Amino acid sequence: MRVMRPKVKTKRKRLFTTFRKRFCRFCVDKVRAIDYKDIKRLEVFLRERGNIISSRSSGNCARHQRMLSEAIKKARFISLVPYTRV
């Protein structure tokens, strides 16, 4: 025979309490092209190990994220930005 226990309500914590909509910095500034020679702007979107930050984390739209990744790859090839940081 099975014993029926009364249900106890528990408070659930919300995972994202301070969630806010991220915005594309390039769309706000109305940037048409991302220059691969602008190292300061590119380094903002690189992690400390040299990885490119995803659009989900950075808030970039898909169009600007593609342009950003191409610019970073060009800058790496010309050795303006390192492939990895140790």
Beta strands, then each sheet from edge to edge (+ up, - down):
end
